[in-house]
Amino acid sequence: MYSKAQAQDSQHQLIERHAPLVKRIAYHLLARLPANVQVDDLIQAGMIGLLEASRKYDAGKGASFETFAGIRIRGAMLDEVRKGDWAPRSVHRNSRMVSDAIRKIEARTGRDAKDHEVAAELQLSLEDYYGILGDTLGSRLFSFDDLLQEGEGGGGLQEDTSSLLHGPSHELEDNRFQAALADAISNLPERERLVLSLYYDEELNLKEIGEVLGVSESRVSQLHSQCAARLRARLAEWRA
């Protein structure tokens, strides 16, 4: 079988064979990150992830090496991005404020919070509210791993994706979270749900999504950030 053949390869052969995977993942992530993130930094971090994968891979667990390595590589790259988080504390604070406002409105009304309602809850003009959303997307990668992360280093569900490969308790926790996340996504407003689908499933960038929806790239940015805030609000019970 393919996995058995790979298990017999030397560590050097595994790394050499899958080095192109590192570049592919790096450029895929780069398209979603702010301009000051360098692809060389992602590749360097990804190679470390690949090296770690070659040391820890166990063919007996059923997953192919490429699948296992892909998780490790992506996780190492995201860790590098998080370590270099350049956003000021005010951006993280504002992100939490938006999520809190959305949660209060939706608890009060029993429906999706609208843009103008969130702005009013925060005592901001609609323009200033959109500015906060723009700052949030520009400063931080929105991945599902980060949905529950507290902005200033607080608690929350901060499992690295690769850690979920170890032990039944991690897998059970991940399965429960994934079910809660899927339910939260299915109940998003239609346009936000479409943005997620185009961004993560179809792998379009913000400009391309804007062309599909017939709106500006900045409006897609706002929808994307508001979607992240809404999901954080609806998954609040997962915070530690």
Buried (B, 14 or more C-beta within 10 A) or exposed (E): EEBEEBBEBEEEEBBEBBBEBBBBBBEEBBEBBBEEBEBEBBBBBBBBBBBBBBEEBEBEEEBBBBEBBBBBBBBBBBBBBBEEBEBEEEBBEBBBBBBBBBBBBBEEEEEBBEBEBBBBBBEBEEEEBBBBBBBBBBBBBBBBBBBBBBBEEEEBBBBBBBEBBEEEEEEEBBEEBEEBBEEBBEEBBEBBBBBBEBBBEEEBEBEBBBEEBEBEBBBBBBBBBBBBBBBBBBBBEBEE
